[in-house]
Amino acid sequence: MDLENQNRVKEAADKYGAENVVVLLGGAEAETAGLAAETVTAGDPTWAGPLAGVSLGLKVYHILEEEVKNEINADVYDEQIGMMEMVLDGDAINAEIKSMRDQHCKFK
């Protein structure tokens, strides 16, 4: 997650309260999505950005997770995400995000 997005997430958590912020990711690889999920839950593991050492514990999901998919109009989801869903390793991505959420999310 780039420094600008880290700053946006931190500002939103500060402004609205971490318990009221949900981060929705769309990364195409499990490792990259997992790193972003770790950043918004446990803090920036590279110690390079605004979330270095900042454990926000935010709720984090990936667009391919069923919890998210079920909240979106099916036609819109298919039009916007359907192709991506077919070509990505959704199981690996979702497992990585769920692991980070289970380990570090403070708000269930």
Secondary structure, DSSP 8 states (H G I E B T S, - for coil): --HHHHHHHHHHHHHH-GGG-EEEE--SSHHHHHHHHHHHHT--TTS-STTTT-----EEEETTSHHHHTTS-HHHHHHHHHHHHHHS-HHHHHHHHHHHHHHH-S--
